[in-house]
Amino acid sequence: MAGKHSTYRKLLIGTVVVFALALFLVAVRGAAGLLGGFDFRWTPSVGLIEVEGKIGSGERIVRLIDDYSSRRDIRGLLVKINSPGGLVVGSDEIYRALLRARREHGKPVVAYMGAVAASGGYYVACAADTIVAHPGSITGSIGVILEYPVVAELFEKLGVRWETVTTGPYKNMGSPFAEPTERHRAWFEEVIGDTYEQFLDVIRAGRTIGEDDLRRYADGRVFTGRQAVEWGFADRTGDFHEARAVAGLMAGLGEDPDLIRPHRPRRLTMWDLLLGRAGIEEIKSELGLGSLDGPRVLYLMR
């Protein structure tokens, strides 16, 4: 009997030790698992950031970048971009998060421009130490769009008049219920002009391009990844495998580094909408939309 009790005690102690070890691993790695996909590996790796589709608030991507930046096992970041751009603020916040990773945490950043890396997608790439462009990538589209609907004529046909009282001549700018005035158009041009200059400042900070060439190609036109390299908007052509190799070498991990991939959030479905499981803010974020209440300023390829 004594031998049997001893065996039970050893089994119990072993179970407690294993359980305690599991709790320890969860405590140490749990936060990273919630944000970037649970991963028990301790091997130094490159963190993969995916910028896919239209850029909305950028909040989820910024959280992932900040998490990866603070992890000692992640030695560098590889940003895979397949995006036509989107909201100005969302694009800029992702850009700034990548700069923090480089400047405050010392993580080398490589951007890979895939099928599309245009407008706000290219804006994000400018935060990288090195930009690798697929030769067939569609990039460029450097410029700003400000848009809003105008339904005044429709309301007039329906016999509906929308009365607006304001405290100044610019207060109802962008109202969908009134035809825009020349004064409003002129000021909107001032707004997008300043936003455009901010885009150019980002390119100047990250790239070495003469001012004449910058102005020549930053006129809203799209161009290929190979042209981007030729004109100085990217560093080299290559595919994702080559971009990974560049990131590994810059991180001191060789040409075949381990990649830590982010957890992919479940995409909204029609059932989410029908059953009320998705609010309007989730829907707008999924579609890369900002506020629908007024004018939207976008770094977006059309």
TILUMLO-331006 format. One record per residue (C-alpha): residue in one letter; x, y, z; residue number from 1. Coordinates in pm, whole numbers, padded with zeros to 5 digits. Layout:
N
a:X:Y:Z:NUM
...
***
This chain:
302
m:00000:00000:00000:1
a:00283:00237:00091:2
g:00434:00188:-00255:3
k:00102:00258:-00421:4
h:00053:00581:-00221:5
s:00406:00688:-00313:6
t:00328:00635:-00682:7
y:00010:00840:-00650:8
r:00201:01121:-00478:9
k:00463:01125:-00753:10
l:00195:01129:-01019:11
l:00014:01412:-00841:12
i:00335:01614:-00801:13
g:00422:01559:-01167:14
t:00076:01674:-01274:15
v:00103:01988:-01057:16
v:00448:02068:-01200:17
v:00328:02031:-01560:18
f:00020:02242:-01486:19
a:00230:02510:-01316:20
l:00469:02517:-01614:21
a:00175:02555:-01851:22
l:00040:02845:-01644:23
f:00383:03006:-01648:24
l:00404:02985:-02026:25
v:00054:03127:-02062:26
a:00139:03415:-01828:27
v:00459:03499:-02015:28
r:00326:03457:-02367:29
g:-00045:03508:-02323:30
a:-00057:03878:-02409:31
a:00134:03815:-02730:32
g:-00100:03529:-02811:33
l:-00407:03749:-02777:34
l:-00271:04010:-03014:35
g:-00056:03821:-03257:36
g:-00145:03452:-03246:37
f:-00036:03223:-02964:38
d:00316:03097:-03016:39
f:00528:02886:-02781:40
r:00846:02920:-02985:41
w:01139:03100:-02829:42
t:01340:03105:-03151:43
p:01439:03456:-03264:44
s:01205:03539:-03551:45
v:01073:03805:-03786:46
g:00723:03933:-03715:47
l:00488:03948:-04015:48
i:00252:04244:-04043:49
e:-00018:04218:-04311:50
v:-00185:04531:-04446:51
e:-00471:04392:-04655:52
g:-00754:04574:-04831:53
k:-00873:04926:-04764:54
i:-00717:05093:-04463:55
g:-00970:05197:-04201:56
s:-00882:05306:-03848:57
g:-00562:05098:-03849:58
e:-00610:05029:-03477:59
r:-00571:04649:-03495:60
i:-00252:04673:-03703:61
v:-00103:04939:-03475:62
r:-00165:04717:-03170:63
l:00007:04427:-03343:64
i:00308:04641:-03442:65
d:00345:04773:-03087:66
d:00321:04419:-02949:67
y:00579:04281:-03190:68
s:00808:04577:-03120:69
s:00820:04497:-02748:70
r:00896:04125:-02791:71
r:01258:04020:-02749:72
d:01215:03710:-02964:73
i:01106:03923:-03262:74
r:01419:04076:-03414:75
g:01263:04251:-03715:76
l:00938:04323:-03895:77
l:00823:04229:-04245:78
v:00525:04433:-04366:79
k:00332:04263:-04646:80
i:00118:04524:-04822:81
n:-00173:04446:-05052:82
s:-00381:04762:-05020:83
p:-00507:05049:-05238:84
g:-00490:05278:-04934:85
g:-00774:05430:-04739:86
l:-00823:05679:-04460:87
v:-00552:05942:-04410:88
v:-00536:05905:-04033:89
g:-00536:05523:-04039:90
s:-00253:05517:-04294:91
d:-00050:05766:-04091:92
e:-00099:05583:-03761:93
i:00031:05258:-03910:94
y:00324:05452:-04057:95
r:00405:05609:-03719:96
a:00382:05274:-03539:97
l:00641:05129:-03779:98
l:00868:05428:-03719:99
r:00843:05364:-03344:100
a:00943:05003:-03402:101
r:01255:05120:-03582:102
r:01356:05421:-03372:103
e:01248:05327:-03020:104
h:01286:04948:-03030:105
g:01562:04907:-03287:106
k:01366:04667:-03507:107
p:01461:04671:-03877:108
v:01152:04701:-04097:109
v:01117:04566:-04452:110
a:00809:04646:-04662:111
y:00698:04411:-04937:112
m:00467:04562:-05199:113
g:00246:04285:-05335:114
a:-00029:04303:-05594:115
v:-00132:04654:-05491:116
a:00051:04898:-05265:117
a:-00088:05229:-05378:118
s:-00167:05564:-05218:119
g:-00205:05495:-04843:120
g:-00053:05151:-04900:121
y:00260:05317:-05035:122
y:00247:05574:-04753:123
v:00280:05286:-04504:124
a:00574:05139:-04698:125
c:00767:05463:-04659:126
a:00823:05383:-04290:127
a:01045:05086:-04381:128
d:01423:05069:-04389:129
t:01396:04883:-04720:130
i:01112:04851:-04972:131
v:01097:04537:-05186:132
a:00849:04567:-05473:133
h:00716:04286:-05685:134
p:00797:04400:-06040:135
g:00429:04369:-06135:136
s:00297:04547:-05827:137
i:00063:04841:-05883:138
t:00186:05127:-05668:139
g:00204:05505:-05678:140
s:-00133:05685:-05688:141
i:00029:05945:-05464:142
g:-00235:06202:-05392:143
v:-00546:06287:-05191:144
i:-00918:06246:-05251:145
l:-01189:06431:-05063:146
e:-01538:06306:-05133:147
y:-01895:06330:-05010:148
p:-02238:06272:-05163:149
v:-02467:06556:-05276:150
v:-02841:06476:-05281:151
a:-02978:06829:-05304:152
e:-03115:06780:-05656:153
l:-03284:06454:-05556:154
f:-03448:06623:-05258:155
e:-03568:06904:-05481:156
k:-03737:06654:-05715:157
l:-03902:06491:-05414:158
g:-04030:06827:-05295:159
v:-03813:06820:-04982:160
r:-03619:07128:-04873:161
w:-03346:07100:-04612:162
e:-03309:07411:-04399:163
t:-02970:07480:-04241:164
v:-02873:07767:-04010:165
t:-02502:07816:-03947:166
t:-02274:08053:-03757:167
g:-02047:08113:-04052:168
p:-02014:08065:-04428:169
y:-01801:07749:-04396:170
k:-01991:07567:-04121:171
n:-02202:07355:-04358:172
m:-01915:07258:-04587:173
g:-01965:06908:-04718:174
s:-02335:06896:-04643:175
p:-02504:06645:-04875:176
f:-02819:06859:-04873:177
a:-02674:07167:-05048:178
e:-02481:07225:-05368:179
p:-02119:07312:-05290:180
t:-02026:07675:-05343:181
e:-01709:07800:-05509:182
r:-01595:07925:-05167:183
h:-01636:07575:-05023:184
r:-01458:07410:-05315:185
a:-01167:07653:-05283:186
w:-01123:07575:-04913:187
f:-01150:07200:-04970:188
e:-00865:07237:-05218:189
e:-00662:07408:-04944:190
v:-00733:07117:-04710:191
i:-00635:06843:-04954:192
g:-00337:07052:-05066:193
d:-00201:07050:-04712:194
t:-00275:06677:-04675:195
y:-00094:06614:-05004:196
e:00213:06801:-04878:197
q:00212:06579:-04567:198
f:00225:06277:-04799:199
l:00521:06427:-04984:200
d:00695:06500:-04653:201
v:00668:06130:-04564:202
i:00824:06031:-04898:203
r:01101:06289:-04856:204
a:01178:06153:-04509:205
g:01199:05792:-04625:206
r:01329:05810:-04980:207
t:01606:05989:-05167:208
i:01423:06137:-05465:209
g:01492:06469:-05632:210
e:01216:06725:-05589:211
d:01152:06750:-05962:212
d:01111:06372:-05996:213
l:00897:06357:-05684:214
r:00657:06619:-05818:215
r:00656:06460:-06163:216
y:00546:06114:-06048:217
a:00344:06211:-05739:218
d:00055:06339:-05949:219
g:-00189:06056:-05881:220
r:-00064:05821:-06154:221
v:-00008:05454:-06082:222
f:00309:05274:-06182:223
t:00461:04927:-06153:224
g:00699:04798:-05890:225
r:00979:04792:-06145:226
q:00916:05155:-06233:227
a:00905:05238:-05862:228
v:01259:05100:-05823:229
e:01379:05281:-06136:230
w:01247:05615:-06009:231
g:01358:05574:-05647:232
f:01025:05495:-05481:233
a:01144:05143:-05384:234
d:01483:04981:-05330:235
r:01470:04654:-05521:236
t:01235:04420:-05703:237
g:01159:04073:-05575:238
d:00889:03838:-05454:239
f:00777:03767:-05098:240
h:01046:03500:-05054:241
e:01316:03755:-05137:242
a:01160:04016:-04907:243
r:01164:03760:-04626:244
a:01532:03692:-04693:245
v:01610:04066:-04679:246
a:01424:04098:-04348:247
g:01609:03796:-04206:248
l:01949:03932:-04303:249
m:01872:04277:-04161:250
a:01757:04114:-03836:251
g:02074:03902:-03817:252
l:01883:03576:-03862:253
g:02003:03467:-04206:254
e:01811:03434:-04531:255
d:01551:03186:-04404:256
p:01416:03332:-04079:257
d:01122:03193:-03886:258
l:00811:03406:-03932:259
i:00566:03478:-03656:260
r:00234:03531:-03827:261
p:-00054:03730:-03678:262
h:-00380:03571:-03579:263
r:-00631:03635:-03856:264
p:-00951:03786:-03715:265
r:-01271:03623:-03836:266
r:-01425:03822:-04120:267
l:-01779:03948:-04092:268
t:-02043:03736:-04263:269
m:-02398:03799:-04374:270
w:-02514:03607:-04067:271
d:-02338:03861:-03843:272
l:-02539:04136:-04007:273
l:-02871:03949:-04005:274
l:-02835:03834:-03643:275
g:-02714:04172:-03520:276
r:-02371:04047:-03413:277
a:-02196:04336:-03592:278
g:-02247:04703:-03517:279
i:-02213:04984:-03770:280
e:-01861:05069:-03652:281
e:-01745:04710:-03712:282
i:-01900:04714:-04057:283
k:-01734:05044:-04148:284
s:-01398:04920:-04021:285
e:-01432:04596:-04222:286
l:-01502:04797:-04537:287
g:-01223:05048:-04470:288
l:-01471:05331:-04423:289
g:-01453:05627:-04194:290
s:-01734:05851:-04084:291
l:-02027:05854:-04324:292
d:-02156:06181:-04176:293
g:-01936:06419:-04374:294
p:-01645:06455:-04616:295
r:-01379:06185:-04609:296
v:-01015:06266:-04685:297
l:-00845:05963:-04835:298
y:-00510:05836:-04953:299
l:-00688:05594:-05187:300
m:-00637:05462:-05538:301
r:-00950:05493:-05752:302
***
